[in-house]
C-alpha cells in the first residue's frame, strides 16, 4: 500500500515497494508534516512549498534544506512561502520540521520514497 505523505493509506502503488521501503502518494494542495531528518526521494518531478519560517535570521539556505547542489529553489521577495523543485531520483531532507505541500497545475499525486530513522519499517 502507498501512504498519503506520512498519513492515511491512499492507494496501491503501481510498482511494488522493496522491503522496508515506504512510498507516499501526495496530492497537490494537501498539507503534510515533514519531520526533521525525513528524506524524501522524488519518484516524479514535484514542486514543494515550504514556510519561510524555516530560516532564522541570517541562516543560510543550505543549513536548512539538505539536498543536491542542483536542486531548484524559488524564494519570492515577499510572502511566507518558498518553493523547491525536485526531479525523479533526487533526495532532500530538512534540518527542521515543518508543514509542506505539493504545488501542481493538475490533481495527479506525486510519489516519494520516504526514509529516515522515524519511519516505521
C-alpha positions as a Python dict, from the first residue, in 0.01 Angstrom:
ca = {
    (1, 'X'): (0, 0, 0),
    (2, 'X'): (107, 357, -55),
    (3, 'X'): (100, 627, 210),
    (4, 'X'): (-60, 968, 175),
    (5, 'X'): (252, 1152, 290),
    (6, 'X'): (301, 1027, 646),
    (7, 'X'): (-75, 999, 686),
    (8, 'X'): (-351, 767, 581),
    (9, 'X'): (-317, 486, 332),
    (10, 'X'): (-415, 617, -8),
    (11, 'X'): (-393, 350, -279),
    (12, 'X'): (-178, 68, -403),
    (13, 'X'): (144, 167, -575),
    (14, 'X'): (183, 78, -942),
    (15, 'X'): (532, -56, -866),
    (16, 'X'): (568, -267, -552),
    (17, 'X'): (796, -116, -289),
    (18, 'X'): (1103, -310, -185),
    (19, 'X'): (1115, -449, 169),
    (20, 'X'): (1142, -168, 426),
    (21, 'X'): (1071, 100, 165),
    (22, 'X'): (775, 336, 210),
    (23, 'X'): (616, 507, -90),
    (24, 'X'): (390, 810, -39),
    (25, 'X'): (140, 946, -290),
    (26, 'X'): (91, 1313, -206),
    (27, 'X'): (-198, 1500, -371),
    (28, 'X'): (-125, 1863, -468),
    (29, 'X'): (-256, 2123, -224),
    (30, 'X'): (-284, 1893, 78),
    (31, 'X'): (-63, 1999, 368),
    (32, 'X'): (157, 1725, 512),
    (33, 'X'): (401, 1713, 803),
    (34, 'X'): (767, 1688, 706),
    (35, 'X'): (959, 1580, 1017),
    (36, 'X'): (1319, 1688, 1065),
    (37, 'X'): (1558, 1436, 912),
    (38, 'X'): (1298, 1262, 696),
    (39, 'X'): (1440, 1204, 349),
    (40, 'X'): (1204, 1238, 54),
    (41, 'X'): (1329, 1086, -272),
    (42, 'X'): (1120, 1202, -567),
    (43, 'X'): (980, 933, -793),
    (44, 'X'): (805, 1202, -1000),
    (45, 'X'): (902, 1561, -1075),
    (46, 'X'): (750, 1775, -799),
    (47, 'X'): (739, 2128, -662),
    (48, 'X'): (708, 2154, -284),
    (49, 'X'): (602, 2470, -97),
    (50, 'X'): (778, 2528, 236),
    (51, 'X'): (742, 2801, 501),
    (52, 'X'): (996, 3084, 512),
    (53, 'X'): (981, 3040, 892),
    (54, 'X'): (1230, 2753, 847),
    (55, 'X'): (1503, 3015, 819),
    (56, 'X'): (1631, 3203, 1118),
    (57, 'X'): (1784, 3547, 1086),
    (58, 'X'): (2088, 3528, 855),
    (59, 'X'): (2059, 3148, 836),
    (60, 'X'): (2197, 3005, 509),
    (61, 'X'): (1959, 2804, 291),
    (62, 'X'): (2200, 2510, 281),
    (63, 'X'): (2180, 2471, 658),
    (64, 'X'): (1804, 2404, 642),
    (65, 'X'): (1730, 2245, 303),
    (66, 'X'): (1962, 1946, 265),
    (67, 'X'): (1978, 1828, -94),
    (68, 'X'): (2195, 1808, -403),
    (69, 'X'): (2360, 2124, -538),
    (70, 'X'): (2135, 2120, -848),
    (71, 'X'): (1806, 2136, -653),
    (72, 'X'): (1596, 2424, -787),
    (73, 'X'): (1469, 2682, -538),
    (74, 'X'): (1241, 2981, -582),
    (75, 'X'): (1244, 3227, -295),
    (76, 'X'): (999, 3513, -364),
    (77, 'X'): (1090, 3857, -228),
    (78, 'X'): (754, 3874, -50),
    (79, 'X'): (532, 3617, 113),
    (80, 'X'): (576, 3346, 370),
    (81, 'X'): (647, 3055, 135),
    (82, 'X'): (938, 2938, -81),
    (83, 'X'): (949, 2652, -331),
    (84, 'X'): (1181, 2366, -415),
    (85, 'X'): (1161, 2158, -733),
    (86, 'X'): (1284, 1801, -722),
    (87, 'X'): (1349, 1571, -1016),
    (88, 'X'): (1297, 1193, -1012),
    (89, 'X'): (1571, 1027, -808),
    (90, 'X'): (1658, 1349, -622),
    (91, 'X'): (1661, 1323, -240),
    (92, 'X'): (1604, 1610, 1),
    (93, 'X'): (1558, 1648, 375),
    (94, 'X'): (1514, 1934, 619),
    (95, 'X'): (1711, 2030, 928),
    (96, 'X'): (1385, 2148, 1092),
    (97, 'X'): (1034, 2002, 1094),
    (98, 'X'): (757, 2188, 911),
    (99, 'X'): (428, 2164, 725),
    (100, 'X'): (466, 2145, 347),
    (101, 'X'): (251, 2091, 38),
    (102, 'X'): (296, 1980, -322),
    (103, 'X'): (217, 2250, -578),
    (104, 'X'): (91, 2148, -924),
    (105, 'X'): (-140, 2258, -1204),
    (106, 'X'): (-303, 1915, -1210),
    (107, 'X'): (-452, 1688, -946),
    (108, 'X'): (-209, 1400, -1004),
    (109, 'X'): (-50, 1285, -674),
    (110, 'X'): (331, 1300, -669),
    (111, 'X'): (517, 992, -546),
    (112, 'X'): (803, 1000, -296),
    (113, 'X'): (1006, 730, -130),
    (114, 'X'): (1030, 823, 239),
    (115, 'X'): (1311, 719, 467),
    (116, 'X'): (1468, 823, 794),
    (117, 'X'): (1505, 696, 1148),
    (118, 'X'): (1143, 776, 1246),
    (119, 'X'): (986, 583, 954),
    (120, 'X'): (848, 252, 1081),
    (121, 'X'): (958, -49, 880),
}
